[in-house]
Amino acid sequence: MSIQQIKKSQLQTTTWAGGTTTQLAIYPATAEYKSFNFDFRISYATVEVPESTFTFMPGVTRHLMILKGSLEINHIDRYQKTLEKFDLDIFNGEWPTKAKGRVSDFNLMTRGTTSGSLESLILPAGISKALSINEKHSHTGLYLLSGRLTVKLKTEDLKMEAGDFILFNKITSQICMLTANTTCEIIVSTILLAE
């Protein structure tokens, strides 16, 4: 088991044609996003242009959640819909896709037999919630979009500020307690690597 806590100040942001992207985690650690040789990648991005075309990503399943703004997403010849804050779309990275809207979004990308999911949690100030970390999931990620959060584990308490990220790696099943010091918006990523 390992726990990787990454502060907002440690994250690196790069630019793409339509905005910025910030990588939170990639597995294996030696993988490179542009080479598409990862099992999974977790990131968030901004779209700063009114219309954008999604990058062609062979063999990648994309989980896209809106963090801010509204996005009209069009998977050409398949379907289109409007995504608002915390709405989620899961689609094939090979699909020709265009979008309209300036947004911030959260991304989980998986390849091959790796699967995953995203969930948003809102905790009012002073409220605690038990989060079950299942050993069947190879990795569980917590991204704190806003607020201040305490993550209580069996052996330690982890403090999170807005923009921080924690990745639990191959952890033994346990319950951790999330306590909101202020109202918190949290994105939970769960990943299952095929054996």
C-alpha positions in Angstrom: 0.0 0.0 0.0 1.1 3.5 -0.7 -0.5 7.0 -0.4 0.7 9.8 -2.6 -0.3 13.2 -1.5 0.3 16.0 -4.0 -0.2 19.6 -3.1 -1.5 22.0 -5.7 1.8 23.9 -5.7 3.6 20.7 -6.9 1.4 20.2 -10.0 2.7 21.1 -13.4 0.4 22.8 -15.9 1.0 22.7 -19.6 -0.7 24.4 -22.5 -2.6 22.8 -25.4 -4.2 24.4 -28.5 -7.4 25.4 -26.6 -6.3 26.0 -23.0 -4.3 24.2 -20.2 -4.0 20.7 -18.8 -2.7 19.6 -15.4 -1.7 16.0 -14.8 -2.6 14.6 -11.4 -1.5 11.0 -11.9 -0.3 8.6 -14.7 0.3 4.9 -14.4 2.7 3.4 -14.8 4.8 6.3 -13.6 7.2 5.9 -16.6 4.4 6.3 -19.1 4.0 9.4 -21.3 0.7 10.9 -22.1 1.6 11.8 -25.7 2.8 8.3 -26.4 -0.6 6.7 -25.2 1.4 4.0 -23.3 -0.4 4.5 -20.0 -2.9 2.3 -18.2 -4.6 5.3 -16.8 -4.2 9.1 -16.5 -6.0 11.5 -14.2 -6.0 15.2 -15.1 -8.0 18.4 -15.2 -8.0 21.0 -18.0 -9.4 24.3 -19.1 -11.0 25.0 -22.4 -10.4 28.7 -23.2 -11.7 28.8 -26.8 -15.4 28.9 -27.8 -15.2 25.8 -30.0 -12.7 22.9 -29.7 -11.9 19.6 -31.4 -11.0 16.7 -29.1 -7.7 15.0 -29.6 -7.8 11.6 -31.4 -6.9 9.0 -28.7 -6.6 5.5 -30.1 -7.5 2.8 -27.6 -8.5 5.2 -24.9 -11.8 5.4 -22.9 -12.4 8.9 -21.7 -14.4 9.9 -18.6 -15.1 13.7 -18.8 -16.7 15.6 -15.9 -17.4 19.3 -16.0 -16.0 21.3 -13.0 -17.0 24.8 -14.2 -19.1 26.1 -17.1 -21.3 24.4 -19.6 -20.2 22.3 -22.6 -22.1 21.2 -25.7 -20.4 18.0 -26.7 -21.0 16.5 -30.1 -19.8 13.0 -30.9 -20.2 13.2 -34.6 -22.8 10.7 -36.1 -23.4 9.3 -32.6 -24.9 11.7 -30.1 -24.6 15.2 -28.6 -25.6 16.6 -25.3 -25.0 19.5 -23.0 -22.9 19.0 -19.8 -23.2 21.2 -16.8 -21.2 21.2 -13.6 -20.5 17.6 -12.3 -22.2 16.1 -15.4 -20.2 13.1 -16.8 -19.7 11.8 -20.3 -17.9 8.5 -21.0 -16.8 7.9 -24.6 -14.3 6.3 -27.0 -11.2 8.5 -27.6 -11.3 7.5 -31.2 -14.7 9.1 -31.9 -14.6 12.4 -33.8 -15.7 14.9 -31.2 -16.3 18.6 -31.2 -17.5 20.9 -28.4 -18.7 24.4 -27.7 -18.1 26.2 -24.5 -15.4 27.5 -22.2 -15.1 25.1 -19.2 -12.9 23.5 -16.7 -13.1 19.7 -16.7 -11.8 16.6 -15.0 -10.5 13.7 -17.0 -10.0 10.0 -16.3 -8.5 8.2 -19.3 -8.1 4.4 -19.3 -6.6 2.0 -21.9 -6.9 -1.6 -22.7 -8.5 -3.7 -20.0 -8.2 -1.0 -17.3 -11.5 0.4 -16.2 -12.5 3.3 -13.9 -15.2 5.7 -12.8 -15.6 9.2 -11.5 -18.0 10.5 -8.8 -18.5 14.0 -7.3 -19.2 14.5 -3.6 -20.4 17.7 -1.9 -19.9 17.9 1.9 -21.2 20.8 3.9 -19.0 22.3 6.5 -18.7 20.2 9.6 -20.1 17.1 7.9 -18.2 13.8 7.8 -18.7 10.9 5.3 -17.2 7.4 5.3 -15.5 6.5 2.1 -14.9 2.8 1.5 -11.6 2.1 -0.3 -12.0 -1.3 -1.9 -8.9 -3.4 -2.4 -10.5 -4.5 -5.7 -9.7 -1.1 -7.0 -6.0 -0.8 -7.7 -6.1 3.0 -7.3 -8.4 5.5 -5.7 -7.9 9.2 -6.2 -9.3 12.2 -4.2 -9.2 15.6 -5.8 -10.4 18.5 -3.7 -12.0 21.1 -6.1 -12.9 23.5 -3.3 -12.8 23.8 0.5 -10.6 22.3 3.2 -10.8 18.6 4.0 -9.4 16.2 6.6 -9.0 12.6 5.4 -8.8 10.3 8.5 -7.1 6.9 8.0 -6.3 4.2 10.5 -2.7 5.5 11.0 -2.8 9.2 10.1 -4.8 12.3 9.2 -4.2 14.0 5.9 -5.1 17.6 5.4 -6.2 18.8 2.0 -6.6 22.3 0.6 -8.4 23.2 -2.7 -6.4 21.9 -5.6 -4.7 19.1 -3.7 -4.8 15.4 -4.8 -4.3 12.1 -3.0 -3.8 8.8 -4.8 -4.2 5.5 -2.8 -2.3 2.8 -4.6 -3.1 -0.9 -4.1 -4.5 -0.2 -0.7 -5.9 -2.8 1.7 -9.6 -2.4 2.0 -10.5 0.1 4.6 -12.9 2.9 5.5 -11.5 6.4 5.6 -13.5 9.3 7.0 -13.8 12.5 5.1 -14.5 15.6 7.3 -15.3 18.9 5.7 -13.7 21.8 7.6 -15.4 24.1 5.1 -17.9 23.2 2.4 -16.1 20.8 0.1 -16.4 19.7 -3.5 -14.6 16.4 -4.1 -13.9 14.3 -7.1 -13.4 10.6 -6.5 -11.6 8.4 -9.1 -11.6 4.7 -8.9 -9.5 2.5 -11.2 -9.4 -1.2 -11.7 -6.3 -2.6 -13.4 -6.8 -6.1 -15.0 -4.6 -8.7 -13.4 
